[in-house]
């Protein structure tokens, strides 16, 4: 790729991505074809036009800000871009709250395992719900559309925790301004992140998104956007590689 083509590619990255990063420059210098491929990969959902621009930013905020990734500079950048594209503070906040529901994944993995191992070791678990507990469960399901796996066990084995655990999820579902399918897009993005995909909960939230009017094309674009954080391998390593050129 000659100098003129490289300058054209740089301008296209700045136009489509909205910023220029040291890793962009590094790839432009040492692997411009890879930078071009990255741009096509990264920009495909925006070109498809299935998702509002601000919704694309919500997905980036979720996968950058998820506890599995915590890419602070990227999350800050995309919060700014979401606001620039018309998002409200309340919408961004709700996206952040939905992202923190990755906390539920620990319990959804651990509680069924605990109940299973109790049974295997001759300690049959008692997860019979009282009338009040059944009412509490039904209220959660009516609001969110699902019940966390192992949730019944929390009433028996973590009674001081269970109400806070449920409220943690209920607040963004009850109070947040995002359309219901967009709430599920955020949950899908976190469950699909390459930093730690969660197939079971991913299937659940894809089903909920479809139930609330999402199209397969929209969901496919959410998955593409979530996958894009894999480029942060280059973000964090290419500047170092370029900085060490000539050492050998």
For each residue, the residues with C-beta under 8 A, 3 or more apart:
1: 5 6 9 32 33
2: 5 6
3: 6 7
4: 7 8
5: 1 2 8 9 32
6: 1 2 3 9 10 28 32
7: 3 4 10 11
8: 4 5 11 12
9: 1 5 6 12 13 28 32 35 36 39
10: 6 7 13 14 20 24 28
11: 7 8 14 15
12: 8 9 15 16 39
13: 9 10 16 17 20 24 35 39
14: 10 11 17 18 19 20
15: 11 12
16: 12 13 39 42 43 46
17: 13 14 20 24 39 42 43
18: 14 81
19: 14 77
20: 10 13 14 17 24 25
21: 24 25 235
22: 25 26 238 239 242
23: 26 27 234 235 236 238 239
24: 10 13 17 20 21 27 28 35
25: 20 21 22 28 29 242
26: 22 23 29 30 234 238 239 241 242
27: 23 24 30 31 32 34 35 38 234 238
28: 6 9 10 24 25 32 35
29: 25 26 32 242
30: 26 27 238 241 242 245
31: 27 34 35
32: 1 5 6 9 27 28 29 35 36
33: 1 36 37
34: 27 31 37 38
35: 9 13 24 27 28 31 32 38 39
36: 9 32 33 39 40
37: 33 34 40 41
38: 27 34 35 41 42 231 234
39: 9 12 13 16 17 35 36 42 43
40: 36 37 43 44
41: 37 38 44 228 231
42: 16 17 38 39 228 231
43: 16 17 39 40 46 47
44: 40 41 47 48 221 224
45: 48 50 51 56 221 224 225
46: 16 43 49 53 56
47: 43 44
48: 44 45 51 217 221
49: 46
50: 45 215 217 218 221
51: 45 48 55 56 59 185 218 221 222 225
52: 55 56 85
53: 46 56 57 85 86
54: 57 58 82 85 86 87 91
55: 51 52 58 59 182 185
56: 45 46 51 52 53 59 60 221 225
57: 53 54 60 61 78 79 81 82 85 87
58: 54 55 61 62 82 87 91 92 95 178 182 185 186
59: 51 55 56 62 63 185 186 189 222 225 226
60: 56 57 63 64 74 75 78 81 225 228 229
61: 57 58 64 65 75 78 79 82 92 95 96 99
62: 58 59 65 66 95 98 99 186 189 190 226
63: 59 60 66 69 189 190 193 195 225 226 228 229
64: 60 61 69 70 71 72 74 75 78 229
65: 61 62 69 70 71 75 96 99
66: 62 63 69 70 99 102 190 193 195
67: 70 100 102 103
68: 102 190 193 195 196
69: 63 64 65 66 193 195 229 232
70: 64 65 66 67
71: 64 65 74 75 229 232
72: 64 75 76
73: 76 77
74: 60 64 71 77 78 229 232 235
75: 60 61 64 65 71 72 78 79
76: 72 73 79 80
77: 19 73 74 80 81
78: 57 60 61 64 74 75 81 82
79: 57 61 75 76 82 83 92
80: 76 77 83 84
81: 18 57 60 77 78 84 85
82: 54 57 58 61 78 79 85 87 91 92
83: 79 80 86 87 89 92
84: 80 81
85: 52 53 54 57 81 82
86: 53 54 83
87: 54 57 58 82 83 91 92
88: 91 92 177
89: 83 92 93
90: 93 94 176 177
91: 54 58 82 87 88 94 95 176 177 178
92: 58 61 79 82 83 87 88 89 95 96
93: 89 90 96 97 176
94: 90 91 97 98 172 175 176 177 178 183
95: 58 61 62 91 92 98 99 178 186
96: 61 65 92 93 99 100
97: 93 94 100 101 171 172 176
98: 62 94 95 101 172 176 183 186 187 190
99: 61 62 65 66 95 96 102 186 190
100: 67 96 97 103 168
101: 97 98 104 168 169 172 187 190
102: 66 67 68 99 105 190
103: 67 100 106 107 168
104: 101 107 108 148 165 168 169
105: 102 108 109 191 198 201
106: 103 109 110
107: 103 104 110 111 148 150 154 165
108: 104 105 111 112 148 149 150 200 201
109: 105 106 112 113
110: 106 107 113 114 150
111: 107 108 114 115 149 150 151 153 154 157
112: 108 109 115 116 149 150 153
113: 109 110 116 117
114: 110 111 117 118 125 150 153 157
115: 111 112 118 119 125 127 150 153
116: 112 113 119 120
117: 113 114 120 121
118: 114 115 121 123 124 125
119: 115 116 123 124 125
120: 116 117
121: 117 118
122:
123: 118 119
124: 118 119
125: 114 115 118 119 153 156 157
126: 156
127: 115 152 153 155 156
128:
129: 133 134 137 152 155
130: 133 134 155
131: 134 135
132: 135 136
133: 129 130 136 137 155
134: 129 130 131 137 138
135: 131 132 138 139
136: 132 133 139 140 163 166
137: 129 133 134 140 141 147 151 152
138: 134 135 141 142
139: 135 136 142 143
140: 136 137 143 144 147 151 166 169 170
141: 137 138 144 145 146 147
142: 138 139
143: 139 140 170 173 174
144: 140 141 169 170 173
145: 141 208 211 212
146: 141 204 208
147: 137 140 141 151
148: 104 107 108 151 165 169
149: 108 111 112 200
150: 107 108 110 111 112 114 115 153 154
151: 111 137 140 147 148 154 155 162 166
152: 127 129 137 155 156
153: 111 112 114 115 125 127 150 156 157 158
154: 107 111 150 151 157 158 159 161 162 165
155: 127 129 130 133 151 152 158 159 162
156: 125 126 127 152 153 159
157: 111 114 125 153 154
158: 153 154 155 161 162 165
159: 154 155 156 162
160:
161: 154 158 164 165
162: 151 154 155 158 159 165 166
163: 136 166 167
164: 161 167 168
165: 104 107 148 154 158 161 162 168 169
166: 136 140 151 162 163 169 170
167: 163 164 170 171
168: 100 101 103 104 164 165 171
169: 101 104 140 144 148 165 166 172 173
170: 140 143 144 166 167 173 174
171: 97 167 168 174 175 176
172: 94 97 98 101 169 175 176 183
173: 143 144 169 170 176 183
174: 143 170 171
175: 94 171 172
176: 90 91 93 94 97 98 171 172 173 183
177: 88 90 91 94
178: 58 91 94 95 182 183 186
179: 182 183 212
180: 183 184 212 213
181: 184 185 209 212 213 214 218
182: 55 58 178 179 185 186
183: 94 98 172 173 176 178 179 180 186 187
184: 180 181 187 188 205 206 208 209 212 214
185: 51 55 58 59 181 182 188 189 209 214 218 219 222
186: 58 59 62 95 98 99 178 182 183 189 190
187: 98 101 183 184 190 191 201 205 208
188: 184 185 191 192 202 205 206 209 219 222 223 226
189: 59 62 63 185 186 192 193 222 225 226
190: 62 63 66 68 98 99 101 102 186 187 193 226
191: 105 187 188 197 198 201 202 205
192: 188 189 197 198 202 222 223 226 227
193: 63 66 68 69 189 190 196 197 226 229
194: 197 226 227 229 230
195: 63 66 68 69 229
196: 68 193
197: 191 192 193 194 202
198: 105 191 192 201 202
199: 202 203
200: 108 149 203 204
201: 105 108 187 191 198 204 205
202: 188 191 192 197 198 199 205 206
203: 199 200 206 207
204: 146 200 201 207 208
205: 184 187 188 191 201 202 208 209
206: 184 188 202 203 209 210 219
207: 203 204 210 211
208: 145 146 184 187 204 205 211 212
209: 181 184 185 188 205 206 212 214 218 219
210: 206 207 213 214 216 219
211: 145 207 208
212: 145 179 180 181 184 208 209
213: 180 181 210
214: 181 184 185 209 210 218 219
215: 50 218 219
216: 210 219 220
217: 48 50 220 221
218: 50 51 181 185 209 214 215 221 222
219: 185 188 206 209 210 214 215 216 222 223
220: 216 217 223 224
221: 44 45 48 50 51 56 217 218 224 225
222: 51 59 185 188 189 192 218 219 225 226
223: 188 192 219 220 226 227
224: 44 45 220 221 227 228
225: 45 51 56 59 60 63 189 221 222 228
226: 59 62 63 188 189 190 192 193 194 222 223 229
227: 192 194 223 224 230
228: 41 42 60 63 224 225 231
229: 60 63 64 69 71 74 193 194 195 226 232
230: 194 227 233
231: 38 41 42 228 234 235
232: 69 71 74 229 235 236
233: 230 236 237
234: 23 26 27 38 231 237 238
235: 21 23 74 231 232 238
236: 23 232 233 239 240
237: 233 234 240 241
238: 22 23 26 27 30 234 235 241 242
239: 22 23 26 236 242 243
240: 236 237 243 244
241: 26 30 237 238 244 245
242: 22 25 26 29 30 238 239 245
243: 239 240
244: 240 241 247
245: 30 241 242
246:
247: 244
248:
